Amino acid sequence: MAPPGAPPVPPAARPGAVPVRDPPPTSPPPEGPPRRGGGSFLLREMAARREEEAEGAVPTVTEIPAWASPLGAKDIVQYPDPRLRAPNAKVGVFDDRLRALAEEMLAVMYEDDGVGLAAPQLGINLRLMVFNEEGDPAQKDKERVLVNPRIVSRSKKTDRGEEGCLSFRDAGGLLLGDVDRARDIRVRAQDLEGRRFELSLAGWTARIFQHEFDHLQGTLLADRFVPESLAAQRGRLVAMEDAFAAAHPGTEIRRLQ
């Protein structure tokens, strides 16, 4: 995800690779039996179970695919490349290759002044995302690496905010537009060692997660634009589609309706 023109928390990204950090210990998995806070716990568990069942059809990889290392901003896949909509496999192996990939993803994110990046944006169709809500490589405590993430619950309240995406850039720069997102979410994921954890995210951080999670679902920024923003960016989007089709004859792409 690219920071909007005036984000709630202004990012200050700088190029450079940084060591991968696991999610902070502030939100570890609960020890012992979970507390059942009435209907909210049951609803959350039911939603998680539904997502787990839906993921049953998603293949699991036991070997991280090779990539052309080192990755750079030039390797970010641009709309409407079909790799952005391809199914993303669950990660079933937690090894040095996975850690190296996550580290390179963070480096690419910082190089391109982003605050989040998903593996399919680099043409690697795995359920893996990274983000740093500040976009600052010096703030390592803000780094998040999430493997096989899922949304357990989300608030009914939503906020509208401007978003950009590192996979939506043309000669005029990033395409920006308003998107409605849940204000608060609860997510489950695994870290780079395969350990499961939960996080409660709100506001700007929740927006970043939802943007990157969309990539893992094959949902893109243009799909989320509110009607006014989609109308404003339609010309640029169609031009990107036409340019890709001309450069890749015979490749099937999904165009705007």
DRENDO-1510 file (C-alpha; in Angstrom, 1 decimal, always signed):
<recs>
REC; n; res; u; v; w
REC; 1; MET; +0.0; +0.0; +0.0 .
REC; 2; ALA; +1.1; +3.5; -0.8 .
REC; 3; PRO; +0.5; +6.3; +1.7 .
REC; 4; PRO; -2.3; +8.7; +0.6 .
REC; 5; GLY; -1.8; +12.5; +0.3 .
REC; 6; ALA; -2.7; +13.2; +3.9 .
REC; 7; PRO; -2.7; +10.0; +5.9 .
REC; 8; PRO; -3.7; +9.9; +9.6 .
REC; 9; VAL; -0.2; +9.0; +10.4 .
REC; 10; PRO; +2.2; +10.5; +7.9 .
REC; 11; PRO; +4.8; +8.0; +6.7 .
REC; 12; ALA; +8.5; +8.9; +6.2 .
REC; 13; ALA; +9.9; +6.0; +4.2 .
REC; 14; ARG; +13.5; +5.7; +3.1 .
REC; 15; PRO; +15.2; +3.1; +1.0 .
REC; 16; GLY; +17.1; +0.3; +2.5 .
REC; 17; ALA; +16.8; -3.3; +3.7 .
REC; 18; VAL; +16.2; -3.9; +7.3 .
REC; 19; PRO; +16.1; -7.1; +9.4 .
REC; 20; VAL; +12.8; -8.9; +9.7 .
REC; 21; ARG; +11.1; -8.6; +13.0 .
REC; 22; ASP; +8.3; -10.8; +14.3 .
REC; 23; PRO; +5.1; -9.2; +15.5 .
REC; 24; PRO; +5.7; -7.6; +18.9 .
REC; 25; PRO; +4.9; -9.5; +22.1 .
REC; 26; THR; +2.1; -7.1; +23.0 .
REC; 27; SER; -0.5; -9.3; +21.4 .
REC; 28; PRO; +0.4; -13.0; +22.1 .
REC; 29; PRO; -2.1; -15.8; +21.7 .
REC; 30; PRO; -4.1; -16.1; +24.8 .
REC; 31; GLU; -2.9; -18.7; +27.3 .
REC; 32; GLY; -5.4; -21.3; +28.5 .
REC; 33; PRO; -9.0; -21.5; +27.5 .
REC; 34; PRO; -10.3; -18.3; +25.8 .
REC; 35; ARG; -12.6; -16.1; +27.8 .
REC; 36; ARG; -16.1; -16.1; +26.4 .
REC; 37; GLY; -17.3; -12.6; +26.4 .
REC; 38; GLY; -20.9; -13.4; +25.5 .
REC; 39; GLY; -22.0; -13.5; +21.9 .
REC; 40; SER; -19.0; -11.5; +20.6 .
REC; 41; PHE; -16.7; -14.5; +21.2 .
REC; 42; LEU; -19.0; -16.9; +19.5 .
REC; 43; LEU; -19.5; -14.7; +16.5 .
REC; 44; ARG; -15.8; -14.3; +16.1 .
REC; 45; GLU; -15.2; -18.0; +16.3 .
REC; 46; MET; -17.9; -18.7; +13.8 .
REC; 47; ALA; -16.5; -16.2; +11.4 .
REC; 48; ALA; -13.0; -17.7; +11.8 .
REC; 49; ARG; -14.4; -21.2; +11.2 .
REC; 50; ARG; -16.1; -20.1; +8.0 .
REC; 51; GLU; -12.9; -18.6; +6.7 .
REC; 52; GLU; -10.9; -21.7; +7.6 .
REC; 53; GLU; -13.5; -23.8; +5.7 .
REC; 54; ALA; -13.2; -21.5; +2.7 .
REC; 55; GLU; -9.4; -21.8; +2.8 .
REC; 56; GLY; -9.7; -25.5; +2.6 .
REC; 57; ALA; -9.7; -25.3; -1.2 .
REC; 58; VAL; -6.6; -23.2; -1.2 .
REC; 59; PRO; -3.4; -25.2; -1.9 .
REC; 60; THR; -0.6; -25.2; +0.6 .
REC; 61; VAL; +3.0; -24.9; -0.5 .
REC; 62; THR; +5.8; -26.9; +1.2 .
REC; 63; GLU; +8.6; -25.1; -0.6 .
REC; 64; ILE; +8.9; -21.4; -1.1 .
REC; 65; PRO; +9.2; -20.7; -4.8 .
REC; 66; ALA; +12.4; -19.2; -6.2 .
REC; 67; TRP; +12.5; -15.5; -7.1 .
REC; 68; ALA; +15.1; -13.2; -8.8 .
REC; 69; SER; +17.0; -11.8; -5.8 .
REC; 70; PRO; +17.5; -9.1; -4.9 .
REC; 71; LEU; +14.0; -7.7; -5.5 .
REC; 72; GLY; +13.5; -4.0; -6.1 .
REC; 73; ALA; +10.8; -1.5; -6.7 .
REC; 74; LYS; +11.2; -2.3; -10.5 .
REC; 75; ASP; +9.8; -5.8; -9.7 .
REC; 76; ILE; +6.4; -4.6; -8.4 .
REC; 77; VAL; +3.7; -6.0; -10.6 .
REC; 78; GLN; +1.4; -3.3; -12.1 .
REC; 79; TYR; -2.3; -3.4; -12.8 .
REC; 80; PRO; -3.8; -5.2; -14.7 .
REC; 81; ASP; -1.2; -8.0; -14.6 .
REC; 82; PRO; -3.2; -11.2; -14.0 .
REC; 83; ARG; -0.8; -12.3; -11.3 .
REC; 84; LEU; -2.5; -9.7; -9.1 .
REC; 85; ARG; -5.7; -11.7; -9.3 .
REC; 86; ALA; -4.3; -15.2; -9.3 .
REC; 87; PRO; -5.0; -17.5; -6.3 .
REC; 88; ASN; -2.5; -17.2; -3.5 .
REC; 89; ALA; -1.3; -20.4; -1.8 .
REC; 90; LYS; -1.1; -20.9; +2.0 .
REC; 91; VAL; +2.4; -21.1; +3.3 .
REC; 92; GLY; +3.2; -24.5; +4.8 .
REC; 93; VAL; +6.9; -24.2; +5.4 .
REC; 94; PHE; +8.7; -21.8; +7.7 .
REC; 95; ASP; +12.4; -21.7; +6.8 .
REC; 96; ASP; +15.2; -19.4; +5.9 .
REC; 97; ARG; +13.8; -18.9; +2.4 .
REC; 98; LEU; +10.6; -17.5; +3.8 .
REC; 99; ARG; +12.5; -15.2; +6.1 .
REC; 100; ALA; +14.7; -14.0; +3.3 .
REC; 101; LEU; +11.6; -13.3; +1.1 .
REC; 102; ALA; +9.9; -11.3; +3.9 .
REC; 103; GLU; +13.1; -9.3; +4.4 .
REC; 104; GLU; +13.3; -8.5; +0.7 .
REC; 105; MET; +9.6; -7.5; +0.7 .
REC; 106; LEU; +10.2; -5.0; +3.4 .
REC; 107; ALA; +13.2; -3.6; +1.5 .
REC; 108; VAL; +11.1; -3.2; -1.6 .
REC; 109; MET; +8.3; -1.5; +0.4 .
REC; 110; TYR; +10.7; +1.0; +1.8 .
REC; 111; GLU; +12.5; +1.6; -1.5 .
REC; 112; ASP; +9.1; +2.5; -3.1 .
REC; 113; ASP; +8.0; +4.7; -0.2 .
REC; 114; GLY; +5.2; +2.3; +0.8 .
REC; 115; VAL; +3.7; +1.3; +4.1 .
REC; 116; GLY; +2.6; -2.2; +3.1 .
REC; 117; LEU; +3.3; -4.9; +0.5 .
REC; 118; ALA; +1.8; -8.3; -0.3 .
REC; 119; ALA; +3.7; -11.1; -2.0 .
REC; 120; PRO; +1.5; -11.3; -5.1 .
REC; 121; GLN; +2.6; -7.7; -5.9 .
REC; 122; LEU; +6.0; -9.2; -6.6 .
REC; 123; GLY; +4.5; -11.9; -8.7 .
REC; 124; ILE; +4.9; -14.4; -5.8 .
REC; 125; ASN; +1.4; -15.9; -5.2 .
REC; 126; LEU; +1.7; -16.7; -1.5 .
REC; 127; ARG; -0.4; -15.6; +1.5 .
REC; 128; LEU; +2.3; -13.4; +2.9 .
REC; 129; MET; +2.2; -9.6; +3.7 .
REC; 130; VAL; +4.4; -7.0; +5.4 .
REC; 131; PHE; +3.7; -3.5; +6.6 .
REC; 132; ASN; +5.0; -0.7; +8.7 .
REC; 133; GLU; +2.3; +1.9; +9.6 .
REC; 134; GLU; +5.0; +4.6; +9.7 .
REC; 135; GLY; +6.8; +3.6; +6.6 .
REC; 136; ASP; +10.0; +4.3; +8.4 .
REC; 137; PRO; +12.7; +1.6; +8.3 .
REC; 138; ALA; +14.3; +3.1; +11.5 .
REC; 139; GLN; +11.1; +2.2; +13.4 .
REC; 140; LYS; +11.6; -1.6; +13.5 .
REC; 141; ASP; +9.1; -2.0; +16.2 .
REC; 142; LYS; +6.4; -1.0; +13.8 .
REC; 143; GLU; +7.2; -3.7; +11.3 .
REC; 144; ARG; +4.7; -6.5; +10.8 .
REC; 145; VAL; +5.2; -9.8; +8.9 .
REC; 146; LEU; +2.0; -11.9; +8.7 .
REC; 147; VAL; +1.9; -15.3; +7.2 .
REC; 148; ASN; -1.5; -16.9; +6.2 .
REC; 149; PRO; -3.5; -14.0; +7.8 .
REC; 150; ARG; -7.2; -13.9; +8.1 .
REC; 151; ILE; -9.7; -11.4; +9.5 .
REC; 152; VAL; -11.6; -12.9; +12.5 .
REC; 153; SER; -13.9; -10.0; +13.0 .
REC; 154; ARG; -14.5; -6.4; +11.9 .
REC; 155; SER; -16.5; -3.5; +13.2 .
REC; 156; LYS; -19.7; -2.4; +11.6 .
REC; 157; LYS; -18.4; +1.2; +11.7 .
REC; 158; THR; -16.4; +2.2; +8.7 .
REC; 159; ASP; -14.2; +5.1; +7.8 .
REC; 160; ARG; -13.7; +6.6; +4.3 .
REC; 161; GLY; -10.1; +7.5; +3.5 .
REC; 162; GLU; -7.8; +8.1; +0.5 .
REC; 163; GLU; -5.6; +5.2; -0.5 .
REC; 164; GLY; -2.9; +4.5; -3.1 .
REC; 165; CYS; -1.3; +1.3; -4.2 .
REC; 166; LEU; +2.3; +0.5; -5.3 .
REC; 167; SER; +0.7; -1.7; -8.1 .
REC; 168; PHE; -1.4; +1.2; -9.4 .
REC; 169; ARG; +1.1; +3.7; -10.9 .
REC; 170; ASP; +1.3; +5.2; -14.4 .
REC; 171; ALA; +3.4; +8.0; -15.9 .
REC; 172; GLY; +1.4; +10.5; -13.8 .
REC; 173; GLY; +2.3; +8.8; -10.6 .
REC; 174; LEU; +0.1; +6.8; -8.1 .
REC; 175; LEU; -3.6; +6.5; -8.6 .
REC; 176; LEU; -5.4; +7.7; -5.5 .
REC; 177; GLY; -9.0; +7.4; -4.4 .
REC; 178; ASP; -11.3; +7.0; -1.5 .
REC; 179; VAL; -12.0; +3.6; +0.0 .
REC; 180; ASP; -14.4; +2.6; +2.8 .
REC; 181; ARG; -12.8; +0.3; +5.4 .
REC; 182; ALA; -13.9; -1.2; +8.7 .
REC; 183; ARG; -12.6; +1.0; +11.5 .
REC; 184; ASP; -11.5; -1.9; +13.8 .
REC; 185; ILE; -10.6; -5.5; +13.0 .
REC; 186; ARG; -9.3; -8.6; +14.8 .
REC; 187; VAL; -6.9; -10.7; +12.8 .
REC; 188; ARG; -5.1; -14.1; +13.1 .
REC; 189; ALA; -1.9; -15.0; +11.4 .
REC; 190; GLN; +1.4; -16.9; +11.8 .
REC; 191; ASP; +4.8; -15.4; +12.3 .
REC; 192; LEU; +8.0; -16.5; +10.4 .
REC; 193; GLU; +8.4; -19.4; +12.8 .
REC; 194; GLY; +4.9; -20.7; +12.2 .
REC; 195; ARG; +3.6; -19.5; +15.6 .
REC; 196; ARG; +0.0; -18.4; +15.6 .
REC; 197; PHE; -1.0; -15.0; +17.1 .
REC; 198; GLU; -3.8; -12.5; +17.1 .
REC; 199; LEU; -3.8; -8.7; +16.7 .
REC; 200; SER; -6.4; -6.1; +17.2 .
REC; 201; LEU; -6.0; -3.2; +14.7 .
REC; 202; ALA; -7.7; +0.1; +14.5 .
REC; 203; GLY; -7.8; +3.2; +12.3 .
REC; 204; TRP; -4.8; +3.7; +9.9 .
REC; 205; THR; -3.2; +0.4; +10.8 .
REC; 206; ALA; -6.4; -1.5; +10.2 .
REC; 207; ARG; -6.7; +0.2; +6.8 .
REC; 208; ILE; -3.2; -0.9; +5.8 .
REC; 209; PHE; -3.9; -4.5; +6.8 .
REC; 210; GLN; -7.2; -4.6; +4.9 .
REC; 211; HIS; -5.6; -3.2; +1.8 .
REC; 212; GLU; -2.8; -5.8; +1.9 .
REC; 213; PHE; -5.2; -8.6; +2.8 .
REC; 214; ASP; -7.3; -7.7; -0.2 .
REC; 215; HIS; -4.2; -8.5; -2.4 .
REC; 216; LEU; -4.2; -12.0; -0.9 .
REC; 217; GLN; -7.8; -12.4; -1.9 .
REC; 218; GLY; -7.2; -11.1; -5.4 .
REC; 219; THR; -9.1; -7.9; -4.7 .
REC; 220; LEU; -7.5; -4.7; -6.0 .
REC; 221; LEU; -7.7; -1.1; -5.2 .
REC; 222; ALA; -9.8; -0.3; -8.2 .
REC; 223; ASP; -12.4; -2.8; -6.9 .
REC; 224; ARG; -12.6; -0.9; -3.6 .
REC; 225; PHE; -12.8; +2.7; -5.0 .
REC; 226; VAL; -16.0; +4.5; -4.0 .
REC; 227; PRO; -18.0; +5.3; -7.2 .
REC; 228; GLU; -16.8; +8.9; -7.4 .
REC; 229; SER; -13.1; +7.9; -7.2 .
REC; 230; LEU; -13.6; +5.1; -9.7 .
REC; 231; ALA; -15.2; +7.5; -12.1 .
REC; 232; ALA; -12.3; +10.0; -11.6 .
REC; 233; GLN; -9.6; +7.4; -12.3 .
REC; 234; ARG; -11.4; +5.4; -15.0 .
REC; 235; GLY; -9.5; +7.0; -17.9 .
REC; 236; ARG; -6.1; +6.2; -16.3 .
REC; 237; LEU; -7.2; +2.7; -15.5 .
REC; 238; VAL; -8.4; +1.9; -19.0 .
REC; 239; ALA; -5.2; +3.4; -20.4 .
REC; 240; MET; -3.2; +1.0; -18.1 .
REC; 241; GLU; -5.3; -1.9; -19.4 .
REC; 242; ASP; -4.7; -0.9; -23.0 .
REC; 243; ALA; -1.0; -0.5; -22.5 .
REC; 244; PHE; -0.6; -3.9; -20.8 .
REC; 245; ALA; -2.7; -5.6; -23.6 .
REC; 246; ALA; -0.5; -4.1; -26.2 .
REC; 247; ALA; +2.7; -5.1; -24.5 .
REC; 248; HIS; +1.4; -8.7; -23.7 .
REC; 249; PRO; -0.7; -9.8; -26.7 .
REC; 250; GLY; -2.7; -12.9; -26.0 .
REC; 251; THR; -2.6; -12.5; -22.2 .
REC; 252; GLU; -6.1; -12.5; -20.7 .
REC; 253; ILE; -6.8; -9.6; -18.3 .
REC; 254; ARG; -9.8; -8.5; -16.3 .
REC; 255; ARG; -10.9; -5.1; -17.4 .
REC; 256; LEU; -13.1; -2.6; -15.7 .
REC; 257; GLN; -16.8; -3.1; -16.2 .
</recs>
